[in-house]
């Protein structure tokens, strides 16, 4: 999934947060819904302006961003 055609970030919309192109629905929001147990079908029913491919693009974007970041385990940082 090439997310670059579907995910945009512009400073004048949602304070620059990555979002589905043509909407105000952020990647963060989609990932949060999925993490809360929402199904693709529930998201699509609630937000008919987005598609299954948009949701997949949001996940692909999030996965790519995580690859580029370095994380320290919380328990190690507290030691």
N, C-alpha and C positions, 0 to 999 in steps of 0.2 A: 504494500500500500504506500503510494507516494502521497504524503500528506501535504506537500507544498502547493498543490492546486486548490486545497480546501481550507487550510488554516492560514489566517492572517493576523497581524498585530499592527495596529496603527495607534499613535499616541492620542488621537482625538476620540477613540472609542474604547470604552472599558479601561481607561487609563493605560492602554497599551498591552493589556493582557491578550494572550493568544486566544482566538475565537474562530468559530465557523464563519467562513466568508459569507458576507451578505446578511449576517445576523448579529445579535448581541449575546449569543450563547457561547460562553467561554469553555475552553478545554478543561479548565479547573472544575467547572460546574458538571460537565459530562462525566469526568473521572469520579467526582464526588458522588454522583447519582449511582454509578455502577458500584462503587465501593459500599454504598448504603444498601445494595441489594436490588436496585431497579434493574429490570430486564431491558434489552434493546427495545422490545415491543412497547413497554411502558413509556420509555423516553419518546419514542416516535409518536405514540398516541397523544402524549402531553404537549409535544412540540412538533407539529406537522410541517414546519418549515425546514426541518433537517431530515437527512436520509441516513440509512444504515451506513452508507459509505462515509458520511460525515462523522459518525460515531467511531468508525474504524480509523479514520484519519486522525481524530483526536487522540485515540489510543496509540497510534503509531508515532505521533508527535511527542506524546508524553514519554514513550519508551526511548525515543531518540535523545530527548533532553536528559533522561536519567543516565544514559551511556556517557554523556559528556560531562557529568558532574562527579565530584569526589565527595564521598560521604564518610563520616566517622561514626562508628556505632556509638549510641548514646551512653551505654554502660562504660565504654572505653574512655569517652570524653570526660566523664564524671570522676574517673580514677585519678 
